[in-house]
Amino acid sequence: MVRTVAEKLAGKAAVIQIDTQNNPALASRFAVQGIPLIVLLRNGRIVAQRAGASSVEELLVWFRQHA
């Protein structure tokens, strides 16, 4: 699913999947309490975030609402 979202947002956003067990500093930085956690950043600042499973379509709508 990450690849599909990345392909659909190509040229508009970078989609990156992080393994929080291998990157505990990032998990701490973003206060990850549940997985999956989607964080939208603009200029290094959090614009929006959401936790829980979502479909590709739901993520694309969410992105458009906050981008």
N, C-alpha and C positions, 0 to 999 in steps of 0.2 A: 504494500500500500504506500509506503514512503516513496518508493520509486515513481509510482503513478502520480502522486501529488507533486513531486519534484518536476516531472515531465510537464504537467499541466501548468505549473507556475514558472516554467523556464523563462528567463528574461525579466521576471517580475520579482522573484524572491529566491533565495538560496534555502533549500530544505536540507536540514542536517539531522541525522539520528545519532543520539549520544547514548552510550552504555553507561548508566549511572554507577554501576558497580566498579567499572574500570576508570571512572572519572568522578570520584566523590567530591572534588572541589567544585565542579560545575553543579552537581546535585545540591550542594550546600549553597552556592551562590544564588540559585533560583528557588531555594527552599522546596525542593521536590518532596512531596509527601505521598504522591500517588503516581502510578504509571499506567497509561501514558500521560505525559504532560506536554502540551503544545504551547510554546512560547513564541510570540511574534515580537521581534525586536526591530526598532528603527533607530539608526544612529547610536546603537549600543544601549538603548533604553527600552524597557518593556512597554509595549503598546497594549498588548492583551495576552491573556493566557487562558487555557482551558484544560481540564483534566478529564480523563475517561476516554473510552473507545468512541470513535466516530467513523462514519463512512467517508469515502473520498468526497462525495458530493457535499456532505455536511462541512467538511474542512474547507472546501473551496468557497462555499457561501460564507463561512466564518471569516476566511481571509479577506474576501471582498468587502465585508462589513467593516473591517478594522484597518485595511490597508490604505 
